[in-house]
């Protein structure tokens, strides 16, 4: 099993700590970096065992026939990871194409914000 991230998703992780710190969501830059790294590690290590759902058509602009899984980081924020699952040489590959959180995309998933 392999979990791969498109370059633009990797860029989101690199920018996430800055955003969390600059907008005051986390008071210390070290905590913001820790949050971003923790999210990345959790996605990388647990995506294959998470419940996968078919992504709504709205997300086809990031890739067709995608699935998504959710990652709850705290009582206010859940991250959604959109990906395709492939079989290559007997190995399952998860290609992550997009990610966002409930504050931005909940209305497209028909979930409560």
C-alpha atoms as a printed R data frame, in Angstrom:
    type eleno elety resid chain resno       x      y       z
1   ATOM     1    CA   UNK     A     1   0.000  0.000   0.000
2   ATOM     2    CA   UNK     A     2   1.228  3.455  -0.958
3   ATOM     3    CA   UNK     A     3  -0.233  6.869  -0.221
4   ATOM     4    CA   UNK     A     4   0.900  9.557  -2.664
5   ATOM     5    CA   UNK     A     5   0.122 13.285  -2.659
6   ATOM     6    CA   UNK     A     6  -0.094 15.529  -5.713
7   ATOM     7    CA   UNK     A     7   2.426 18.402  -5.522
8   ATOM     8    CA   UNK     A     8  -0.341 20.962  -4.970
9   ATOM     9    CA   UNK     A     9  -1.579 19.021  -1.934
10  ATOM    10    CA   UNK     A    10   1.952 18.875  -0.522
11  ATOM    11    CA   UNK     A    11   2.076 22.651  -0.999
12  ATOM    12    CA   UNK     A    12  -1.114 22.990   1.070
13  ATOM    13    CA   UNK     A    13   0.594 21.239   3.974
14  ATOM    14    CA   UNK     A    14   3.587 23.551   3.675
15  ATOM    15    CA   UNK     A    15   1.300 26.597   3.777
16  ATOM    16    CA   UNK     A    16  -1.098 25.293   6.435
17  ATOM    17    CA   UNK     A    17   1.120 26.056   9.429
18  ATOM    18    CA   UNK     A    18   1.616 29.648   8.230
19  ATOM    19    CA   UNK     A    19  -2.123 30.134   7.773
20  ATOM    20    CA   UNK     A    20  -2.946 28.678  11.188
21  ATOM    21    CA   UNK     A    21  -0.406 30.933  12.863
22  ATOM    22    CA   UNK     A    22  -1.029 34.116  10.823
23  ATOM    23    CA   UNK     A    23  -4.805 33.968  11.264
24  ATOM    24    CA   UNK     A    24  -4.469 33.319  14.987
25  ATOM    25    CA   UNK     A    25  -5.960 29.817  15.026
26  ATOM    26    CA   UNK     A    26  -2.848 28.658  16.862
27  ATOM    27    CA   UNK     A    27  -0.790 31.054  19.010
28  ATOM    28    CA   UNK     A    28   2.611 29.475  18.542
29  ATOM    29    CA   UNK     A    29   4.298 28.752  15.246
30  ATOM    30    CA   UNK     A    30   5.674 25.473  16.610
31  ATOM    31    CA   UNK     A    31   2.147 24.272  17.424
32  ATOM    32    CA   UNK     A    32   0.985 25.231  13.930
33  ATOM    33    CA   UNK     A    33   3.805 23.226  12.362
34  ATOM    34    CA   UNK     A    34   3.035 20.303  14.683
35  ATOM    35    CA   UNK     A    35  -0.652 20.422  13.650
36  ATOM    36    CA   UNK     A    36   0.214 20.361   9.937
37  ATOM    37    CA   UNK     A    37   2.727 17.530  10.337
38  ATOM    38    CA   UNK     A    38   0.297 15.554  12.486
39  ATOM    39    CA   UNK     A    39  -2.438 15.855   9.857
40  ATOM    40    CA   UNK     A    40  -0.048 14.767   7.106
41  ATOM    41    CA   UNK     A    41   1.151 11.773   9.130
42  ATOM    42    CA   UNK     A    42  -2.388 10.731  10.055
43  ATOM    43    CA   UNK     A    43  -3.530 10.835   6.436
44  ATOM    44    CA   UNK     A    44  -0.446  8.971   5.247
45  ATOM    45    CA   UNK     A    45  -0.748  6.206   7.826
46  ATOM    46    CA   UNK     A    46  -4.510  5.740   8.218
47  ATOM    47    CA   UNK     A    47  -6.147  6.567   4.871
48  ATOM    48    CA   UNK     A    48  -6.357  2.905   3.812
49  ATOM    49    CA   UNK     A    49  -8.349  1.955   6.930
50  ATOM    50    CA   UNK     A    50 -10.694  4.958   6.881
51  ATOM    51    CA   UNK     A    51 -14.270  4.750   5.621
52  ATOM    52    CA   UNK     A    52 -14.295  5.880   1.994
53  ATOM    53    CA   UNK     A    53 -17.256  7.599   0.368
54  ATOM    54    CA   UNK     A    54 -17.899  8.553  -3.235
55  ATOM    55    CA   UNK     A    55 -17.033 12.208  -3.766
56  ATOM    56    CA   UNK     A    56 -19.878 14.448  -4.964
57  ATOM    57    CA   UNK     A    57 -19.694 15.598  -8.591
58  ATOM    58    CA   UNK     A    58 -18.710 19.091  -7.447
59  ATOM    59    CA   UNK     A    59 -15.197 17.749  -6.782
60  ATOM    60    CA   UNK     A    60 -14.722 16.324 -10.307
61  ATOM    61    CA   UNK     A    61 -12.690 19.437 -11.124
62  ATOM    62    CA   UNK     A    62  -9.901 17.839  -9.048
63  ATOM    63    CA   UNK     A    63 -10.235 14.384 -10.601
64  ATOM    64    CA   UNK     A    64 -12.923 11.992 -11.753
65  ATOM    65    CA   UNK     A    65 -14.354  9.054  -9.825
66  ATOM    66    CA   UNK     A    66 -12.779 10.139  -6.575
67  ATOM    67    CA   UNK     A    67 -13.469  8.939  -3.091
68  ATOM    68    CA   UNK     A    68 -13.049 10.887   0.112
69  ATOM    69    CA   UNK     A    69 -12.313 10.211   3.758
70  ATOM    70    CA   UNK     A    70 -12.567 12.442   6.808
71  ATOM    71    CA   UNK     A    71 -10.001 13.221   9.492
72  ATOM    72    CA   UNK     A    72 -11.268 14.952  12.623
73  ATOM    73    CA   UNK     A    73  -8.560 17.066  14.255
74  ATOM    74    CA   UNK     A    74 -10.628 18.719  16.997
75  ATOM    75    CA   UNK     A    75 -14.235 19.464  17.917
76  ATOM    76    CA   UNK     A    76 -14.411 22.267  15.358
77  ATOM    77    CA   UNK     A    77 -12.406 21.029  12.379
78  ATOM    78    CA   UNK     A    78 -12.625 17.986  10.174
79  ATOM    79    CA   UNK     A    79 -10.395 17.630   7.130
80  ATOM    80    CA   UNK     A    80 -11.612 15.885   3.970
81  ATOM    81    CA   UNK     A    81  -9.156 14.163   1.670
82  ATOM    82    CA   UNK     A    82 -10.178 13.392  -1.912
83  ATOM    83    CA   UNK     A    83  -8.344 10.659  -3.748
84  ATOM    84    CA   UNK     A    84  -8.342  7.927  -6.353
85  ATOM    85    CA   UNK     A    85  -7.514  4.340  -5.534
86  ATOM    86    CA   UNK     A    86  -5.530  2.288  -8.035
87  ATOM    87    CA   UNK     A    87  -4.085 -1.190  -8.242
88  ATOM    88    CA   UNK     A    88  -0.528 -1.272  -9.601
89  ATOM    89    CA   UNK     A    89   1.429 -4.534  -9.739
90  ATOM    90    CA   UNK     A    90  -0.697 -6.010  -6.977
91  ATOM    91    CA   UNK     A    91  -0.244 -2.976  -4.726
92  ATOM    92    CA   UNK     A    92  -2.994 -0.526  -3.747
93  ATOM    93    CA   UNK     A    93  -2.049  3.085  -4.433
94  ATOM    94    CA   UNK     A    94  -3.975  6.033  -2.992
95  ATOM    95    CA   UNK     A    95  -3.405  9.246  -4.944
96  ATOM    96    CA   UNK     A    96  -4.521 12.287  -2.970
97  ATOM    97    CA   UNK     A    97  -5.732 15.010  -5.296
98  ATOM    98    CA   UNK     A    98  -7.358 17.574  -3.003
99  ATOM    99    CA   UNK     A    99  -8.017 18.349   0.635
100 ATOM   100    CA   UNK     A   100 -10.027 20.919   2.516
101 ATOM   101    CA   UNK     A   101 -11.890 21.287   5.778
102 ATOM   102    CA   UNK     A   102 -15.480 21.535   6.957
103 ATOM   103    CA   UNK     A   103 -15.240 25.332   7.244
104 ATOM   104    CA   UNK     A   104 -14.746 25.589   3.482
105 ATOM   105    CA   UNK     A   105 -16.537 22.651   1.835
106 ATOM   106    CA   UNK     A   106 -19.169 21.295   4.241
107 ATOM   107    CA   UNK     A   107 -21.995 22.683   2.093
108 ATOM   108    CA   UNK     A   108 -20.747 20.623  -0.865
109 ATOM   109    CA   UNK     A   109 -20.804 17.438   1.198
110 ATOM   110    CA   UNK     A   110 -24.228 18.041   2.739
111 ATOM   111    CA   UNK     A   111 -22.859 17.792   6.268
112 ATOM   112    CA   UNK     A   112 -23.230 20.100   9.222
113 ATOM   113    CA   UNK     A   113 -20.561 22.747   9.588
